[in-house]
């Protein structure tokens, strides 16, 4: 098993943080690569963030309606194989 961190992505050159408006999954949910995880509001737009790995949501580290710096860990996905 491997824990894959989910980071706050950078959607624009000047973006320093994103506001998580809504989670579309809960801890313990099984997700597949490309599945919608959460929505992020920035100064310019609202964007959706997809899972980059398949597995189980092991932990959500950032609650909905909170600001997270770019590159900050918002969740962990537990996968069935080692990820390097």
Buried (B, 14 or more C-beta within 10 A) or exposed (E): EBEBBBBBBBBEEEBEBBBBBEBBBEEEBEBEEEEBBBBBBBEEEEBEBBBBBBBBBBBBEBEEEEEBEBEBEBBBBBBEEEEE
